[in-house]
Amino acid sequence: MISVALRNLRHRPGGFIATFLTAFLGATLLMAFASLLDTAQAADSASAESLSTTASVGGGWCLVIVAFAVTSTLSLAVRQRAGQITLLRRVGATGRQLRRMIVGEAAAVALVAATVAIPFGLALGRVLLELLRNTGQAASSVDYVFGPIAFGVGFGVTLLGSVIAGVATARRTAAPLGARPARPRLRRIAAVLFLAIGANCSVLTATLMDGKGIDAMQTAGQAGIWAAIGLALLAPELLRLVTAVLGAPVRALGVAGELAVLTVHSRARQLAGTVMPVLIFTGVATGTVYMQAIENAASAGQVEPDYAQDVKTLNYVVVGMITLFVAIMLINTLIAATVRRRQEFAQQRLAGATRGQLFAMVGIEGLLVTVTGALGGTAAAMFTILPFGSARADRIWPDESPAAYVLILAVAVALTAAAMLGATRRSVQGPATEVVRAA
């Protein structure tokens, strides 16, 4: 089965593009942050502290989100090849052989992605060091080092995360024919666990960290990220709930609305993969931006600790990096999930649906996905914003402009619409009969 995995990578690379890009971006971010630890070893004590803090916090959260993203995209890539896996089962492949094939593919993709990411991680690490120099957090005499820590973290974490994701995906995929699908009990338990961790961090922020100034960011920032991951794991349930609430007005839009509601009900699990990046993007970006805005207002005119500028820079760097990563993951996931529906679109066209109705249907699906992700992300951001506002500004609801939140939502809508409609346009090209015949 290892030979089959390698053959798949050579002859059918399309299904692995989203996984490769996710692993590549993750390895780039991890190498960039980890290289700051290499650089810190030869720096003065003050610079070394700033470099280590940036590397540990930024790299740590990138690690959590990268692992989550790789699992999501790998699961989608494997589902796209359901027909091939079913055929292998029918010709006698055992569950163990299929698991070895999937894990082998994941490992191979991770190694290639990490190798390609080396020059990009090196360049991004230089940018991070220059940013720390410009803000006075690292001395101008500090030389950049891209050494064993960067290589070890980049290759080790990317490979380990991909293999773990491959094992988790393979266990669900390689079940015997006719076996009852596994209940999503573990996913829901994990969601509750992450939400409990987020809630605990929120309580600590509002109580133990009250009056501790900028130090309250330590628990407040974690609260929103853990909550976003927990709610992302509940994406299928959230999508069904939003669709049930908005079902009546959406159906009133006509055939496209009716088709969209039916599709979401029948494909909630598949579409959940597109909700996750929207939710994480909205939650992490909103929570961190408004947390920093609250801190800026609270510290105006006051003497800040020496590391305040470190934290401020770190927050914006992390938001920028994670936003870029999640945005690209969102585009990859949406394109992959939409392109694989080419046969479905062809069958609907043969049943009488026009291309315009299909575009409208996908647009409405995108709207439901975006609304679900935005609501979930907003809820996750509250785990950060409300307790930090209470601890730092003595008010539950901070007096901050909604402009940043509106901008974040606009970016989420634009990315979702562009990816889904662009992929649909390519998927409905050509005669529908040829698509169905070729399937």
N, C-alpha and C positions, 0 to 999 in steps of 0.2 A: 504493500500500500504506500510505502514511502516513494517508490518509483512512480506510482500513479499521481501522488501529490506533486512531484517535480514535473511530471508531464502536464498536469493541469496548469501549473504556473507558466510553462513555456507556451502552451498552445491555447490557453483560455485565460489570458491575463486580465481581461475586462472585469471579471467578477471580483478581482482582488485589488482593484485600483483604490477604492474607498478605504480598505483596510491598510493598504500601503501608505496612502497619504496621511492617514491618521497616525500610524506608527512613525512615519517620517517626521511629521510636525512635532509629535511627542518627544522623539529622540532629539530633535533640534533644540527644543526648549530645555530639556533635561541636561543636555551637554552644555548649553550656554550658561545655565545657572550653576552647574557643577564646576565649570571651569573657574568660577569665582573662588571656589575653595582651593583649587590649584594655585591661583593668583595670590590668595591670602597667605599662603605658607611662606612667601618671600617678602611680604609687605610689613610695614611698621604696625605697631599694635593697634592704633586707632583705625587705620585703614583696614586691617585684617578683621576687626570686629564688624565694621560696616559690610565688608564683603561677605563674611560668614553669615551674618544676619539675612542679607538679601538672598544669598544662595539657599539657606536652609528654609526660610519661609516661602519664597517664590518657588523654589524647586519642589518643596514638599507638597504644595497645593497643586502644582502642575502634575506631580506624580499621581495624586488621587484622581484628578479629572482625566488624565491620559489613560489610566487603567480602565476607568469607566467607559471612556470613548472607544477604546480598542475593542472591548467586549461587545459594545453595541454594534459597531460597524462589522466586526467579524461575524456576529450572529446574522446580520442582514446578508452578508456575502454568502454564507452557507445556505440560508433560506432561498437565495436566488438559484441555487443549484439543486433544488429539491428533486427535480426530475432525474438528474444524474445519480444522486444518492439512492433514489428508489430503484433505478436500474441496477446499480451495483448490488443492492440487497437481493434483487430477484435472481441475479446470476450466481448468488452464493456467498457474497461478501458477509463476513461476520461483523457484529457490532464492534469487536476489538479492532478489526482491520480498518473499519471506517473511522474509528477514533484516532488510530495512528495516522491515517491519511490527513484528517483535519488538523490535528496537532502539528504534524510535519509541515503542512502548508503554512500554518500560523508562524512556526519557528523560522521557516525559510523567508517569509515576507518580512519578519522582524529583523533578521540579519541584514537583508538587502536594504531595508529602510534605514537602519542605523548606520550602515556604511555610507549610503548616499548623504545622510544628514551631517557627516563630519565637517565638511567645509562650511555649511550653513550654521552649525552650532558654534564653530570657531568665530565666524563673522558676527553672529548675534552676541556672543560673549564679549567681543571687543566693544560693541555698541553699549552693552550694559556697563562695562567698566568706564567708558567715556562719559556715560550719563552720571555715574557716581563721582567721577572727577569734576565734572562741570558743576555739580551741586555741593562740592566741598567735602564729600563723604569719603573720598579716597585721594591720597596725595598724587600729584601729577607725576611724581617719580616712580610710581608703582608700575612695573612692567607686566603686561598680560601674559598669562601662562595657560596653555591648553594641554593638560597633562593626564596622568593616569586616572585621576578622579573623574575627569570629564569622560574619558573613554569607558571607564568601568561603570559609571552610572548610566551613561547613554546606552551602551550595549547590554549591560546586565539587566537594568530595569525594563527596557523595551522588550528584550527576549523573554524575561520572566513573566512580564505582564501579558505578552502575546500567548505564551504557552498556557498560562492559567486561563486566559480567555478561551483558548482553543479547547482545553479540557472541559470547561463549563459548557461551551457550545456543542462539543462532540457528545457529551452525555445526553443532551436533549435531542440531538439529531440522529444519533446512531441507534435509537431504540428499535427493537424488532418490528417487522411489519405487523400491523394490526394491534400493536400495543396501545394501551390507553394513554393519551397524552398526559404528561406530568402536570399536576396542579401547580399553580404559581405560588405555592405556599412559602417556599424559601425566599422568593422575591419580595413577598409582602412582609415577611419577618424581617428581612434586611432593611426594608423601607421604614418599618416601625423603629428598628434599632437606630438608624441614622437620624430619624426625626427626634428620637429621645435624646441622642447626643446633642443635636442642635438645640433642643429645648433646654437641656442642662446648661449649655454654654450661655443661652439667653438669660437664664435665671442667675447664673454666676455674674454676668455682666451687670444686671440691674441691682444686685445685692452686694456681693463681695467686692466687686470692682467699682461700686459707686464712690465717687470722690477720689478715685485713683488717677484721674486725668487721662492722658493719652494711653496709659497702660491698659485701659478698658478695651482697646482695640484688639488685644490679644485673644480675648474670648468672644467678642462681638463678631469679628470677621469669621471665625470658625463656625459660629452658630449658623450664619446664612449659607455657607458652603455645604455643611452637613445636611441642613434642611433641604437645600436644592437637590442634592443627590437622593435624599429620601423620597422627595416628591417625584423626582424623575423616575424612580423605580415604580411608582404608582401611576405612570403615564397612561396605561390602558384604561384603568378605572376612571381617571380624571377625564380622559377623552370621551368615554361613554357618558359620563355625567354631564359634561358641557353639551354634548350632542343631544342628550335627552331634554335638557333645559331649552336649547335653541332649536329643537327639532321642528316645532310648529311654524315659527316664522321662516325658517330655512325652506321647508316644504312649500311654503306659499310663493316661493320664487319660481316655481314651475318644475319642468322635467329635470333641469340641472340640479335644483335643490333636492328633489326626491332621490335622484341617483346618488347625490353626495351623502345624504343621511343613510341610505342603505349601504353604501360602501363603507362608511365609518363604522356602522354597527357590525358588519361582517368582517372587517379588516382592522379592527381596533388594535389588535396586537402588533400587526405590521406597521400601522401608522404611528404607533406609540414610539417607534424608533426615531420618527421625525419630531415628535413632541419633546423628547429628552433634550436635544441641544438647544432648542428655543427656550426651554424652561431654565436650563443651567445658565445660558447666556444672560437671560433677563434677570435671574436671581443674583448671580455673582456680580454682574456689572452694576445693577441698581443698588444692592446692599453696600458695596465697597465705595462707590462714588458718593452716596449720601452720607455714609459714615465719615468719609474724609471731609465732606462739606460741613457736617456738624462740628467736627474737630477744628476746622479752620475758623468757624464762627466763635467757638468757645475759647480758643487760644488767642484771638485777636487782641493785641495790646498787652499780652502777658509774656513773661519770660518762659520760654519753652526749654525742656531738657535737651541735652546735646544730641540725643538720638531722634528727636522729633522730625528733623528733616529726613533722616534715614527712613522712618516709617512712612512719611508722606510720599517720598519718591518710590518706595517699595509698593505702596498701595496702587499708585498710578501705573507702575511697570507691570505689576501682576494683572491689573484689570486689562491693560492693553494686550498683554501676551495671551491671557485666557480668552479675551474677546476675539482676538484674531484666530486662535485655535478653534474655539467653538463655532465661529462663523464659517470657517472652512469645513469643519466637520458637518455643520448643518447643510451646507451646499452639497457635499459629497453624499450624505445620507439621503437627502431629498431626491437628488438626481438618480441615485441607484434604486431607490424605492419606486420611483415613477417609471423609469425605463423598463423595469421588469414587468410592468403592467401592459406591455405592448399588445399581447394577445388578448387581454381583457378589453382593451380599447377597440381592437379589431372586431371582437364579437359584439360589442355594443353598437358599433357602426353597422354591422350586418343586421342587427335587430332594429335598426331605424334611427339611431342617434346620429346627429350631425357633428361635424368637427367643432362647430361653435358651442354645441351643448356639452361636448366633452371638455372643452376649455373652461366653460362656466362651471362644470361639475368639479374639476380639479381646483379651480380658483376658490370655490366654496369650501372644499376640503382643506385647502391651505388656510383659509380664514378660521375654520374650526381648530386646526392644528395650532395656529398662531394665538388664538384666544386662549386655548387650553394652556399652552406654554407660558403665555404672558401672565395669566392668572396664577398659575403655579409658581412662576418665578417671583411674582410680586409677593405672594404669601411667604416664600422663602426669604426674600429680602427683609420682611418685617421681623424675622428672627434676629436680624442684625440692627436694623434702624431703630425700632422701638426701645429695646433695652439700652442701647448705646445713647440714644437721645435722653433717656431718663437718667442714666448715670453721668452723662457729660454736660447736659444742658438743663437738667431738672424739668424736662417736659417730655411727655410720651410722644406727642406728634411734633416733630421739629419744624421750625419755621424756615423751610427751604423751598426754593423755586422748583416747580414741576418740570422745568424745561429739560433737564437732563433725562428724566424718566420718559418724557414724550419722545426725545431723540432715540433712546434705547428701544422703545417700542417701534418707532419708525424703521430703525435698522432691521429689527426682527421681521417686520412685515415685508420690507423690501427684499431681504434675503430669501425668505420663504416663497414669496410670489415669483421672483425671478427664477429660482431653481426649479420649482414645480412646473411653472408654465413653459419654461424653456425645454425641460425634459419631455413634457407632454407634446410640444410641437414636433419634436423629433420622433416621438413614438407613434404619432398618427399619420406620418408620411407614408405614401405608397398605398396600393390597393389593399383593402382589408382581407380579401380572399387569399392573397398570397401569404399574408402573415399567419392566418389560421392554418393554411395548408402546410406551412413550413414548421409549425409547432409540433 
